[in-house]
Amino acid sequence: MAHFVLTTKKTSAKEVARLFQNNIWKLYSLPKSIITNRRVQFAVGMMRELNHMLGIDTKLSMTYYL
């Protein structure tokens, strides 16, 4: 299943997080995976903003990296 939300080319991670919250999260909760055609940093930024909007305290760890 896929959901497509119209946006502009210059949408920031914060704006994508808001679009996700308003259009996807209310239906399905948090994602199990994220597929993006942007940099990894953009996906991390989007999830950070989404967690902030949802009141989730994010504590990232550098412990496990291959």
C-alpha positions in Angstrom: 0.0 0.0 0.0 1.2 3.5 -0.7 0.0 7.0 0.1 0.9 10.0 -1.9 0.7 13.5 -0.5 1.1 16.5 -2.8 3.9 18.9 -1.8 6.4 21.2 -3.4 10.0 20.5 -4.4 11.4 22.7 -1.7 9.6 21.1 1.3 11.7 21.0 4.5 11.9 18.0 6.8 9.7 19.9 9.3 7.0 20.4 6.7 7.2 16.8 5.6 6.8 15.7 9.2 3.7 17.9 9.5 2.3 16.5 6.3 3.0 13.0 7.6 1.3 13.7 10.9 -1.8 15.2 9.3 -2.2 12.6 6.5 -0.6 9.3 7.5 0.1 9.0 11.2 -3.5 9.5 12.2 -4.4 6.4 10.1 -1.5 4.1 10.8 0.7 5.4 13.6 4.5 5.3 13.3 6.2 3.8 10.2 8.0 0.5 10.2 10.3 1.7 7.5 10.9 4.8 5.4 11.8 5.0 1.7 13.0 8.3 0.5 14.7 9.7 -2.6 16.4 12.3 -0.5 19.5 12.2 1.7 19.5 10.0 4.9 19.9 13.2 6.9 16.5 14.4 5.5 14.8 11.2 6.7 16.4 11.5 10.1 15.4 15.2 10.4 11.8 14.3 9.4 11.6 11.6 12.0 13.2 13.9 14.6 10.5 16.6 13.9 7.7 14.1 13.9 8.8 12.7 17.2 8.9 16.2 18.6 5.4 16.9 17.3 4.1 13.7 18.9 5.9 14.4 22.2 8.4 11.5 21.8 11.7 12.1 23.5 14.3 10.9 21.0 17.7 9.8 22.3 19.9 8.6 19.5 22.8 6.3 20.2 25.9 5.8 18.2 26.5 2.4 19.8 25.5 0.1 16.9 26.8 1.0 13.4 28.3 -1.4 10.9 
